Amino acid sequence: MNQLRVFISHASALVSIRHHTTQKSSRLKSEREAAEQKMEDEKYEKLIVQLIRRYLHSNGLKDSAVASASSHRCCWNKMREKRNMKPTSENIITS
């Protein structure tokens, strides 16, 4: 009877250790998954920003993140040309 109590006590301790290990493992797994998801989100956010910048640049639109005087002078030139256009009958497009 005494051996049975000792056995149950040891078995209970092993189950407790295993449960603790499983909890720790699942917590680490969820933390890792959250970190991976955050990295993935940041990667897609950077790609989206890059696509928006390319779109704005290709359409000659001014965006402070895209058009800087040093690196994207062509954007400034296009904006300057559009601003300097006078509304004449040649420049006005009618629907």
C-alpha positions as CSV (number, residue, x, y, z in Angstrom):
1,M,0.0,0.0,0.0
2,N,2.9,2.3,0.9
3,Q,4.6,1.6,-2.5
4,L,1.3,2.4,-4.3
5,R,1.2,5.9,-2.6
6,V,4.9,6.5,-3.6
7,F,4.2,5.4,-7.1
8,I,1.1,7.7,-7.4
9,S,3.1,10.5,-5.9
10,H,5.9,10.1,-8.5
11,A,3.4,9.7,-11.3
12,S,1.6,12.8,-10.2
13,A,4.9,14.7,-10.1
14,L,5.8,13.5,-13.6
15,V,2.4,14.6,-14.9
16,S,2.8,18.0,-13.3
17,I,6.3,18.4,-14.8
18,R,5.0,17.3,-18.2
19,H,2.0,19.7,-17.9
20,H,4.4,22.6,-17.0
21,T,6.7,21.7,-19.9
22,T,3.8,21.5,-22.3
23,Q,2.5,24.9,-21.1
24,K,6.0,26.5,-21.5
25,S,6.4,24.9,-24.9
26,S,3.0,26.2,-26.1
27,R,3.7,29.6,-24.7
28,L,7.1,29.7,-26.5
29,K,5.4,28.5,-29.7
30,S,2.8,31.2,-29.5
31,E,5.4,33.9,-28.9
32,R,7.4,32.6,-31.8
33,E,4.3,32.6,-34.1
34,A,3.5,36.1,-32.9
35,A,7.0,37.3,-33.7
36,E,6.9,35.6,-37.1
37,Q,3.5,37.2,-37.9
38,K,4.8,40.6,-36.9
39,M,7.8,40.2,-39.2
40,E,5.5,39.1,-42.0
41,D,3.2,42.1,-41.5
42,E,6.2,44.5,-41.5
43,K,7.5,42.9,-44.7
44,Y,4.1,43.3,-46.4
45,E,3.8,46.9,-45.1
46,K,7.1,47.8,-46.6
47,L,6.1,46.2,-49.9
48,I,2.8,48.1,-50.0
49,V,4.6,51.4,-49.2
50,Q,7.1,50.6,-52.0
51,L,4.3,49.9,-54.5
52,I,2.5,53.1,-53.6
53,R,5.7,55.1,-54.0
54,R,6.3,53.5,-57.4
55,Y,2.8,54.2,-58.5
56,L,3.0,57.9,-57.4
57,H,6.4,58.3,-59.0
58,S,5.3,56.7,-62.3
59,N,2.3,59.0,-62.5
60,G,4.3,62.1,-61.7
61,L,2.5,62.8,-58.5
62,K,4.2,64.6,-55.6
63,D,4.7,62.6,-52.5
64,S,7.2,63.7,-49.8
65,A,8.4,60.2,-49.4
66,V,9.1,59.8,-53.1
67,A,9.9,63.3,-54.4
68,S,13.0,64.8,-52.9
69,A,15.0,67.4,-54.6
70,S,18.2,65.3,-54.4
71,S,17.0,61.9,-55.6
72,H,13.8,62.4,-57.6
73,R,14.3,65.7,-59.4
74,C,12.1,64.4,-62.3
75,C,9.0,64.5,-60.0
76,W,9.6,68.1,-59.1
77,N,10.1,69.0,-62.8
78,K,6.8,67.3,-63.7
79,M,5.0,69.1,-60.9
80,R,6.5,72.4,-61.9
81,E,5.4,71.9,-65.5
82,K,1.9,71.1,-64.5
83,R,1.7,74.1,-62.2
84,N,3.0,76.4,-64.9
85,M,0.5,75.3,-67.5
86,K,-1.9,78.0,-68.4
87,P,-5.6,77.1,-69.0
88,T,-5.8,77.6,-72.7
89,S,-8.1,75.9,-75.1
90,E,-5.3,73.5,-76.0
91,N,-4.7,72.4,-72.4
92,I,-8.3,72.0,-71.4
93,I,-9.8,68.6,-71.9
94,T,-13.5,68.4,-72.2
95,S,-15.5,65.3,-71.5
